[in-house]
């Protein structure tokens, strides 16, 4: 992503925060040069699966498209250890 696209995506994410899907605990952009990842942390896998069953396009994909990028996306498990 170009720096302009990263900036646009960050603005879109801030603007969309009030309407973020309820199961999203946090979302962030990980930026390393032109490599950018939009990461959303969900309450749990069930909540994510239920959300995905109700939408044609996930919100993060939609935002990236608005910023001018066609993302490749995947779901990964996150484990938290105390």
N, C-alpha and C positions, 0 to 999 in steps of 0.2 A: 504494500500500500504506500502511496505517496504521503508525504507529511500533510498535505492538504486534505487527503481522504481520512487520515487519522484524526485530524482536527474536526472535520465534519462529523465523523462517527462519534467522537467524544461529546460534541454538542447534541447530537441526536439522542445519545444515551442519557444525558442530563435531562433533556426535554421530555423523554419518555419515562423517566423514573416514576412519576406518580401513577402511571398506568402499567407498570411492570407486572408481569404475571405474579399472582399472589404467592406462589411457591418458591419464588426466587429469593434467596437469603441475601446474596450479594452478587454483583457483576463488576467485571474489571476488564480493561484493555491491557494486554501484555505486549509491549512494543520493544522490539529489538531490530533496529534499522528499518528495513522494509517488511520484515516479518511481524505480523500483528495477529494476535489471538484475542477474540472476545470470549471471555470465560464467564459463564453463569453458574453459580453454586445454588443448587436446589435443596429444598428442605429434605427431600428423600426421593428415591427412584420412583415410587408409586405416584407421587405428585407430578413428577416430570412426565411419566407415561400417560397419566390422565390428561395433562395439558396437551401433549402431542396428539392425542386422539381427537382433540377438539379443534385443531387448527390445520390449515393447509400448509402454512409456512411458519416456522418458529420465529418468534419475535426478533431474536438476535440475527437470524438470516435476513429478515426483512430490513433491519436497521443497516446491516452491511450493504445490502443492495441499494438502499437510499443514499449511502455514501459512495456508491459507484463501484462496488466490489462484489463479485460473485464468489461467495465463500465455499470452501469445502468444510463440512462440519461432521463432528463425531461426538459420541457420548462415551465418557469414561467414568469409571467409579473412582470416588475419592474416599480414602479411609482416614479416619481421624483416630489418633492414638493419644491417650493421656500420659 
